């Protein structure tokens, strides 16, 4: 019966994922999600995009065939990544002999963040798949492929360097000397591939886009991400996660065999959460305090939650034979129902729909389609998505940097929005209004959650 549930859960996920891809037009947020799609979509036309460090070369390479089908194809790619993550999470639960391994998968799918962020162009789902793959391979003593996968993760997300560093430490501790060179395979392969384009085989290090100190994205409290994890997991899984984490620490301290098995996944979890907390507290490495950067640890959180449930059930069973089972049914039911409750940490249907600024860009795109042909200067990737433009073709798209504005010519149009233009290009509305070459020809404004979203269209005289 247990095996039936383990087969049925992935099938149920596939049905629900297909429905979400087809029924909802959201992109999992604006900005990075759209930009990763645009890079993957246009990489066959501009092959240098396959070696764009911000776009993440391995992600672009794998996602590009799906992106040719439109954004729905991109969402399907990430949904497949989550399917693999789900299967490996349950596989790891079996390896760790957790009661009812399917519960680890169920808790993963009960996380609202899985549904809010998987159906996007974001790199986090692929990174989550890679991270849990490394843990499974290490658990099965397959150190060389584990090192190879870890060595590729920096080309999915920059935090892959942290995962790679942790794994190399464990390779040394386990005296897996022959596996260590495999951890460098990603940097060697992509370094050599990008050498002609970037002028150095070390571009994978020298061109890391986040290798900067303080940026303009702000900073916050060191405990920010401990709180934000709640909004990804939901309350039930969050509570069970901390119980399971405590139980895992006890096992590691008391039992050498479990110390061997759990030290690595615990290290990944702690290092990723601690690093993001530090980056946000110091305001460095382009950290914006976004909760989604913790998405890759959700499989580990779900496993910890399953362990936490087993720990509580065992403790309650000592009081009464039915107490443990009753508590388990209660907590499982809570976890399944919670995403649909009116709670700030629950799943909201609007999270699967286009954001307010994306709807704003759709309106702007309608106006631009009725206008004369010409280049569009703007900073919002959602506008390229709405127009179907190639943002890497200088005859279709310009940015809003000073050099781009200097290159404007009659017939071009400039689109200013109150977020990307300001934050990414440092361009304020007043600067365009004072430019004698420009004439304001259209404006759009949308209100949502008490905030106004504005876009202005200027024509070059």
C-alpha positions as CSV (number, residue, x, y, z in Angstrom):
1,X,0.0,0.0,0.0
2,X,2.9,2.4,0.8
3,X,4.4,1.8,-2.6
4,X,1.0,2.7,-4.2
5,X,1.0,6.1,-2.4
6,X,4.6,6.7,-3.4
7,X,3.7,6.1,-7.1
8,X,0.4,8.0,-6.8
9,X,1.8,11.2,-5.3
10,X,4.1,12.0,-8.4
11,X,1.2,11.2,-10.7
12,X,-1.1,13.6,-8.7
13,X,1.6,16.2,-8.9
14,X,1.9,15.9,-12.7
15,X,-1.8,16.3,-13.1
16,X,-1.9,19.4,-10.9
17,X,1.2,20.8,-12.5
18,X,-0.2,20.4,-16.0
19,X,-3.4,22.2,-14.9
20,X,-1.4,25.1,-13.4
21,X,0.7,25.5,-16.5
22,X,-2.3,25.6,-18.8
23,X,-4.8,27.5,-16.5
24,X,-2.6,30.3,-15.2
25,X,-0.6,33.0,-17.0
26,X,1.7,34.0,-14.2
27,X,5.4,33.8,-14.4
28,X,6.3,33.4,-10.7
29,X,7.0,37.1,-10.4
30,X,8.5,39.7,-12.7
31,X,12.1,40.6,-13.2
32,X,14.5,37.7,-12.8
33,X,11.9,35.1,-13.9
34,X,11.2,37.0,-17.1
35,X,14.8,37.7,-17.8
36,X,15.9,34.1,-17.4
37,X,13.2,33.1,-19.9
38,X,14.2,35.8,-22.4
39,X,17.9,34.6,-22.2
40,X,16.8,30.9,-22.7
41,X,14.3,31.9,-25.4
42,X,16.8,33.9,-27.5
43,X,20.0,31.9,-26.9
44,X,19.7,30.0,-30.2
45,X,19.7,33.4,-32.0
46,X,22.5,34.8,-29.8
47,X,24.7,31.9,-28.9
48,X,26.8,34.0,-26.6
49,X,23.8,33.9,-24.2
50,X,24.6,30.3,-23.4
51,X,27.7,31.6,-21.7
52,X,26.2,34.5,-19.9
53,X,27.2,34.3,-16.3
54,X,24.1,36.1,-15.0
55,X,21.8,33.9,-17.0
56,X,23.6,30.8,-15.6
57,X,25.0,28.7,-18.4
58,X,23.8,25.2,-17.3
59,X,20.3,26.5,-16.6
60,X,20.1,28.3,-20.0
61,X,21.4,25.2,-21.8
62,X,18.8,22.9,-20.3
63,X,15.9,25.3,-20.3
64,X,16.4,26.7,-23.8
65,X,14.6,23.9,-25.7
66,X,11.6,24.3,-23.5
67,X,11.6,28.2,-23.8
68,X,11.1,27.9,-27.5
69,X,7.6,26.8,-26.7
70,X,6.9,30.1,-24.9
71,X,6.7,30.8,-21.2
72,X,4.4,27.8,-20.7
73,X,7.3,25.6,-21.9
74,X,9.6,27.3,-19.4
75,X,7.1,26.5,-16.6
76,X,6.9,22.9,-17.8
77,X,10.7,22.7,-17.6
78,X,10.7,23.8,-14.0
79,X,7.7,21.6,-13.2
80,X,9.7,18.6,-14.4
81,X,12.6,19.7,-12.2
82,X,10.3,19.7,-9.3
83,X,9.0,16.2,-10.2
84,X,12.6,14.9,-10.1
85,X,13.1,16.7,-6.8
86,X,9.9,15.0,-5.4
87,X,11.1,11.6,-6.5
88,X,14.5,12.0,-5.0
89,X,13.1,13.4,-1.8
90,X,11.1,10.3,-1.2
91,X,14.0,8.1,-2.3
92,X,16.2,9.8,0.4
93,X,13.4,9.3,2.9
94,X,13.5,5.5,2.2
95,X,17.3,5.5,2.5
96,X,17.0,7.1,5.9
97,X,14.3,4.6,6.9
98,X,11.7,7.2,7.7
99,X,8.2,5.8,8.4
100,X,6.1,6.3,5.3
101,X,8.6,8.0,2.9
102,X,5.7,9.4,1.0
103,X,5.1,11.9,3.8
104,X,8.4,13.6,2.9
105,X,7.0,14.1,-0.6
106,X,3.6,15.2,0.7
107,X,5.2,17.8,3.0
108,X,7.2,19.1,0.0
109,X,4.1,19.5,-2.1
110,X,2.3,21.1,0.9
111,X,4.8,24.0,0.9
112,X,3.1,27.0,-0.7
113,X,6.4,28.2,-2.1
114,X,6.6,25.1,-4.3
115,X,3.5,26.2,-6.2
116,X,4.3,29.9,-6.1
117,X,7.8,29.6,-7.6
118,X,8.0,26.4,-9.6
119,X,5.9,27.7,-12.4
120,X,8.4,30.4,-13.4
121,X,11.6,31.1,-15.3
122,X,13.6,31.1,-12.0
123,X,16.7,29.0,-11.5
124,X,15.7,27.8,-8.0
125,X,13.8,24.6,-9.0
126,X,16.7,23.3,-11.0
127,X,19.1,24.1,-8.2
128,X,16.8,22.3,-5.7
129,X,17.0,19.2,-8.0
130,X,20.8,19.5,-8.1
131,X,21.1,19.9,-4.4
132,X,19.0,16.9,-3.5
133,X,20.8,14.9,-6.2
134,X,24.1,15.6,-4.5
135,X,22.7,14.4,-1.1
136,X,21.3,11.2,-2.6
137,X,24.5,10.4,-4.4
138,X,26.6,11.0,-1.3
139,X,24.2,8.9,0.8
140,X,24.7,6.0,-1.7
141,X,28.5,6.5,-1.6
142,X,28.6,7.6,-5.2
143,X,31.1,10.3,-4.5
144,X,32.4,11.0,-8.0
145,X,29.0,11.7,-9.6
146,X,28.1,13.7,-6.4
147,X,31.3,15.8,-7.0
148,X,30.4,16.3,-10.7
149,X,26.9,17.5,-9.9
150,X,28.1,19.8,-7.2
151,X,30.7,21.2,-9.5
152,X,27.9,22.1,-12.0
153,X,25.7,23.8,-9.5
154,X,27.5,27.2,-9.6
155,X,26.3,27.4,-13.2
156,X,22.7,27.1,-12.1
157,X,22.9,29.5,-9.1
158,X,25.9,31.3,-7.6
159,X,25.1,29.6,-4.2
160,X,26.4,26.5,-5.9
161,X,29.9,27.6,-4.8
162,X,28.8,27.2,-1.2
163,X,27.4,23.7,-1.9
164,X,30.6,22.8,-3.8
165,X,32.8,24.1,-0.9
166,X,30.8,22.0,1.6
167,X,31.0,18.9,-0.5
168,X,34.8,19.2,-1.0
169,X,35.2,19.4,2.7
170,X,33.3,16.1,3.1
171,X,35.3,14.6,0.3
172,X,38.5,15.4,2.2
173,X,37.0,14.1,5.5
174,X,36.0,10.8,3.8
175,X,39.4,10.6,2.0
176,X,37.7,10.5,-1.4
177,X,40.8,11.9,-3.1
178,X,39.9,10.5,-6.6
179,X,36.5,12.3,-6.5
180,X,37.9,15.7,-5.8
181,X,39.0,16.5,-9.4
182,X,35.4,15.8,-10.6
183,X,34.3,18.8,-8.5
184,X,36.2,21.0,-10.9
185,X,34.7,19.6,-14.0
186,X,32.0,22.4,-14.3
187,X,34.6,25.2,-14.1
188,X,36.9,23.5,-16.5
189,X,34.2,22.7,-19.1
190,X,32.5,26.1,-19.0
191,X,35.8,28.0,-18.6
192,X,37.2,26.5,-21.8
193,X,33.9,26.9,-23.7
194,X,33.7,30.6,-22.8
195,X,37.4,31.4,-23.3
196,X,37.1,32.7,-26.9
197,X,34.1,34.9,-25.9
198,X,35.4,36.2,-22.6
199,X,39.1,36.3,-23.3
200,X,40.1,34.1,-20.3
201,X,39.4,30.6,-19.2
202,X,38.9,32.0,-15.7
203,X,35.8,34.0,-16.6
204,X,33.7,31.7,-14.4
205,X,35.4,33.4,-11.5
206,X,36.3,36.9,-12.8
207,X,32.8,37.6,-14.2
208,X,30.6,36.5,-11.3
209,X,27.9,39.2,-11.4
210,X,27.3,39.2,-7.7
211,X,30.9,39.4,-6.5
212,X,30.5,42.9,-5.2
213,X,30.3,44.5,-1.8
214,X,27.4,46.8,-0.8
215,X,24.8,47.4,-3.4
216,X,21.7,49.5,-3.6
217,X,19.3,46.7,-2.7
218,X,19.4,47.5,1.1
219,X,19.9,45.3,4.1
220,X,18.0,43.9,7.0
221,X,17.9,41.8,10.2
222,X,20.1,38.7,10.5
223,X,17.1,36.6,11.4
224,X,15.2,37.6,8.3
225,X,15.4,34.3,6.5
226,X,14.5,32.2,9.5
227,X,11.2,34.1,9.4
228,X,10.9,34.0,5.6
229,X,11.2,30.2,5.5
230,X,7.8,30.1,7.1
231,X,6.3,31.8,4.0
232,X,7.8,29.1,1.8
233,X,6.9,26.1,3.9
234,X,3.6,27.2,5.5
235,X,3.0,26.9,9.2
236,X,2.6,23.1,9.7
237,X,5.7,22.1,7.8
238,X,7.6,24.9,9.4
239,X,6.7,23.6,12.9
240,X,7.5,20.0,12.0
241,X,10.8,21.2,10.3
242,X,12.1,22.6,13.6
243,X,11.0,19.5,15.5
244,X,12.7,17.3,12.9
245,X,15.8,19.5,12.9
246,X,16.2,19.1,16.7
247,X,15.7,15.4,16.4
248,X,18.3,15.2,13.7
249,X,20.8,17.1,15.8
250,X,20.2,14.7,18.7
251,X,20.8,11.7,16.4
252,X,24.0,13.3,15.1
253,X,25.3,13.9,18.6
254,X,24.4,10.5,20.0
255,X,24.8,8.0,17.2
256,X,28.0,7.9,15.1
257,X,26.2,6.1,12.2
258,X,23.7,8.9,11.9
259,X,26.4,11.5,12.3
260,X,27.9,10.0,9.1
261,X,24.6,10.2,7.2
262,X,23.1,13.5,8.3
263,X,26.1,15.8,8.7
264,X,26.3,16.7,5.0
265,X,22.6,17.6,4.4
266,X,22.5,19.5,7.7
267,X,25.6,21.4,6.7
268,X,24.0,22.3,3.3
269,X,20.9,23.5,5.1
270,X,22.9,25.6,7.7
271,X,25.4,27.0,5.3
272,X,22.8,28.2,2.8
273,X,20.5,29.8,5.4
274,X,23.5,31.3,7.3
275,X,25.1,32.7,4.1
276,X,21.9,34.4,2.9
277,X,21.2,35.8,6.3
278,X,24.8,37.2,6.4
279,X,24.5,38.7,2.9
280,X,21.2,40.4,3.7
281,X,22.4,41.6,7.1
282,X,25.5,43.2,5.5
283,X,23.7,44.3,2.3
284,X,26.2,42.6,0.0
285,X,26.3,40.3,-3.1
286,X,23.1,41.9,-4.5
287,X,21.0,40.3,-1.7
288,X,17.4,41.7,-1.7
289,X,16.2,39.6,1.2
290,X,13.9,37.6,-1.2
291,X,12.5,34.5,0.5
292,X,12.7,32.5,-2.8
293,X,16.5,32.1,-2.4
294,X,15.7,29.5,0.3
295,X,13.6,27.5,-2.2
296,X,16.4,24.9,-2.8
297,X,16.4,23.8,0.8
298,X,12.7,22.9,0.7
299,X,13.4,19.2,0.0
300,X,15.6,19.1,3.1
301,X,13.0,21.0,5.1
302,X,10.3,18.4,4.0
303,X,12.6,15.5,5.0
304,X,13.1,17.2,8.4
305,X,9.4,17.7,8.8
306,X,8.8,14.0,8.1
307,X,11.4,13.1,10.7
308,X,9.8,15.6,13.1
309,X,6.4,13.9,12.6
310,X,8.0,10.5,13.3
311,X,9.6,11.8,16.4
312,X,6.4,13.2,17.8
313,X,4.4,10.1,16.9
314,X,6.9,7.9,18.7
315,X,6.8,10.1,21.7
316,X,3.0,10.2,21.9
317,X,2.7,6.4,21.3
318,X,4.5,5.9,24.6
319,X,1.5,7.6,26.3
320,X,-1.2,5.6,24.5
321,X,-1.2,3.3,21.4
322,X,-3.7,5.5,19.6
323,X,-2.3,8.9,20.6
324,X,0.6,8.7,18.2
325,X,-1.5,7.7,15.2
326,X,-4.1,10.3,16.1
327,X,-1.5,13.1,16.3
328,X,0.0,12.0,13.0
329,X,-3.4,12.2,11.2
330,X,-4.1,15.6,12.7
331,X,-0.7,17.1,11.7
332,X,-0.9,15.5,8.2
333,X,-4.4,16.9,7.7
334,X,-3.3,20.3,8.9
335,X,-0.4,20.3,6.4
336,X,-2.6,19.4,3.5
337,X,-5.3,21.8,4.3
338,X,-3.2,24.8,5.3
339,X,-2.2,26.0,1.8
340,X,-5.9,26.7,1.1
341,X,-6.6,28.6,4.3
342,X,-6.7,32.5,4.6
343,X,-3.3,32.8,6.1
344,X,-0.4,35.2,5.0
345,X,1.8,32.1,4.7
346,X,-0.7,30.1,2.7
347,X,-1.0,29.7,-1.1
348,X,-2.8,32.6,-2.8
349,X,-4.3,32.2,-6.3
350,X,-3.1,35.6,-7.3
351,X,0.5,34.3,-6.9
352,X,-0.2,32.2,-10.0
353,X,-1.4,35.1,-12.0
354,X,0.5,38.0,-13.6
355,X,1.8,40.6,-11.2
356,X,0.4,44.1,-11.2
357,X,3.5,45.5,-13.0
358,X,3.2,42.7,-15.6
359,X,-0.4,43.7,-16.3
360,X,0.8,47.3,-16.6
361,X,3.4,46.2,-19.2
362,X,0.6,44.4,-21.1
363,X,-1.3,47.7,-21.3
364,X,1.8,49.5,-22.4
365,X,2.5,46.9,-25.1
366,X,-1.1,47.4,-26.5
367,X,-0.3,51.0,-26.9
368,X,3.1,50.4,-28.5
369,X,1.7,47.9,-31.0
370,X,-0.6,50.6,-32.4
371,X,2.3,53.1,-32.8
372,X,4.9,53.4,-35.5
373,X,7.7,50.8,-35.8
374,X,10.9,51.6,-34.1
375,X,13.2,50.7,-31.2
376,X,11.9,50.6,-27.7
377,X,14.1,51.9,-24.9
378,X,13.1,50.4,-21.5
379,X,14.3,48.4,-18.5
380,X,11.3,46.1,-17.7
381,X,11.8,42.6,-19.1
382,X,8.1,42.1,-18.9
383,X,7.6,44.5,-21.8
384,X,9.8,42.4,-24.1
385,X,7.8,39.4,-23.0
386,X,4.5,41.2,-23.8
387,X,5.7,42.4,-27.1
388,X,7.5,39.3,-28.1
389,X,10.6,41.3,-28.9
390,X,14.2,40.1,-28.9
391,X,15.7,42.2,-26.2
392,X,19.2,41.3,-27.4
393,X,18.7,42.8,-30.8
394,X,19.9,46.4,-30.8
395,X,17.4,47.2,-33.6
396,X,14.5,46.3,-31.3
397,X,15.6,47.2,-27.8
398,X,17.7,49.7,-26.0
399,X,18.2,50.0,-22.2
400,X,17.9,53.2,-20.2
401,X,21.5,53.7,-19.4
402,X,23.1,57.0,-20.4
403,X,24.8,55.5,-23.4
404,X,21.4,54.1,-24.6
405,X,19.7,57.5,-24.2
406,X,22.4,59.2,-26.1
407,X,21.8,56.7,-29.0
408,X,18.1,57.6,-29.4
409,X,17.0,58.6,-32.8
410,X,13.7,59.9,-34.2
411,X,11.0,57.3,-34.2
412,X,12.3,55.5,-31.1
413,X,10.1,55.4,-28.0
414,X,11.1,55.4,-24.4
415,X,9.2,53.5,-21.7
416,X,9.8,54.5,-18.1
417,X,8.4,52.5,-15.2
418,X,8.6,53.3,-11.5
419,X,10.6,50.3,-10.4
420,X,13.0,48.8,-13.0
421,X,13.9,52.1,-14.6
422,X,14.6,53.7,-11.2
423,X,16.3,50.7,-9.4
424,X,18.2,49.1,-12.3
425,X,19.0,52.2,-14.4
426,X,18.8,55.0,-11.8
427,X,16.6,57.0,-14.1
428,X,13.9,59.1,-12.6
429,X,10.8,60.5,-14.3
430,X,12.0,64.1,-14.1
431,X,15.1,63.5,-16.1
432,X,13.0,62.3,-19.1
433,X,10.5,65.1,-18.7
434,X,13.4,67.6,-18.9
435,X,14.9,66.1,-22.1
436,X,13.9,68.4,-25.0
437,X,14.1,65.5,-27.4
438,X,11.3,63.6,-25.8
439,X,7.5,64.1,-25.8
440,X,5.2,62.3,-23.4
441,X,2.6,60.5,-25.5
442,X,1.0,58.0,-23.2
443,X,0.8,57.0,-19.5
444,X,-0.6,54.1,-17.6
445,X,-1.3,53.6,-13.9
446,X,-2.5,50.6,-11.9
447,X,-3.4,50.4,-8.2
448,X,-2.8,47.3,-6.1
449,X,-2.5,46.7,-2.4
450,X,-2.5,50.4,-1.8
451,X,0.5,51.0,-4.1
452,X,0.5,52.8,-7.4
453,X,2.4,51.3,-10.4
454,X,3.1,53.8,-13.2
455,X,4.5,53.7,-16.7
456,X,5.1,56.5,-19.1
457,X,5.8,56.4,-22.8
458,X,7.8,59.1,-24.5
459,X,8.4,59.5,-28.3
460,X,11.6,60.9,-29.7
461,X,10.8,64.0,-31.6
